[in-house]
Amino acid sequence: KAGVTQTPRYLIKTRGQQVTLSCSPISGHRSVSWYQQTPGQGLQFLFEYFSETQRNKGNFPGRFSGRQFSNSRSEMNVSTLELGDSALYLCASSGQAGHFNSPLHFGNGTRLTVT
Amino acid sequence: KQEVTQIPAALSVPEGENLVLNCSFTDSAIYNLQWFRQDPGKGLTSLLLIQSSQREQTSGRLNASLDKSSGRSTLYIAASQPGDSATYLCAVTPDYKLSFGAGTTVTVRA
């Protein structure tokens, strides 16, 4: 079974630009969640999608948005990039929504650098 | 707001020694607690998931305990190997979100 695939692996953008990251979950998984990892703040929850609906959102500004398609693939968009958005962005898939009963499976992340 | 703390931040042990990693959380109203492993530059690998009604989970050399009332979980790794070198993170689910600790970076010396 293929794992969670995130593309691209690395990305360099300039302040003010926007970026779109992609995540393909494990086949059959309908829940996709996104996380930001930085040395200063650690791992922080961004949002979760289940069956094309955003179920939950973390404490991030509206510049961070996402969506999920009917095949469960998900995209995350960050507009008007700031230097502080430089981070490793991870997505995870799960067979169930809400992180309750089934383990999360993570991709290897997209490393975003904002200059 | 749920705060998750992992102490120590780093740990170095000789091969063969047992590892004890600690995780504490401030709000005991959690649905579950998960332990993950992260290798440098990689995503997280789920190690153990403990439901709030459970006291412990075991998988091979790994054993994790959960004491909700005291807000603590401990991950034991028996007979450590160099391949166990990684950062170990715990995360709790107080609602529909995950709250992570900062992790403990483990180095197992051959």
Chai-1 contact restraints between the chains, C-beta under 6 A:
chainA,res_idxA,chainB,res_idxB,connection_type,confidence,min_distance_angstrom,max_distance_angstrom,comment,restraint_id
A,G42,B,F100,contact,1.0,0.0,6.0,A-B,restraint_1
A,G42,B,A102,contact,1.0,0.0,6.0,A-B,restraint_2
A,L43,B,F100,contact,1.0,0.0,6.0,A-B,restraint_3
A,F45,B,K97,contact,1.0,0.0,6.0,A-B,restraint_4
A,F45,B,L98,contact,1.0,0.0,6.0,A-B,restraint_5
A,N56,B,Y96,contact,1.0,0.0,6.0,A-B,restraint_6
A,N56,B,K97,contact,1.0,0.0,6.0,A-B,restraint_7
A,L90,B,G43,contact,1.0,0.0,6.0,A-B,restraint_8
A,G98,B,Y96,contact,1.0,0.0,6.0,A-B,restraint_9
A,H99,B,T93,contact,1.0,0.0,6.0,A-B,restraint_10
A,H99,B,L98,contact,1.0,0.0,6.0,A-B,restraint_11
A,F100,B,Y31,contact,1.0,0.0,6.0,A-B,restraint_12
A,P103,B,S46,contact,1.0,0.0,6.0,A-B,restraint_13
A,P103,B,L49,contact,1.0,0.0,6.0,A-B,restraint_14
A,L104,B,S46,contact,1.0,0.0,6.0,A-B,restraint_15
A,F106,B,G43,contact,1.0,0.0,6.0,A-B,restraint_16
A,F106,B,L44,contact,1.0,0.0,6.0,A-B,restraint_17
A,G107,B,G43,contact,1.0,0.0,6.0,A-B,restraint_18
A,N108,B,K42,contact,1.0,0.0,6.0,A-B,restraint_19
A,N108,B,G43,contact,1.0,0.0,6.0,A-B,restraint_20
A,G109,B,G43,contact,1.0,0.0,6.0,A-B,restraint_21
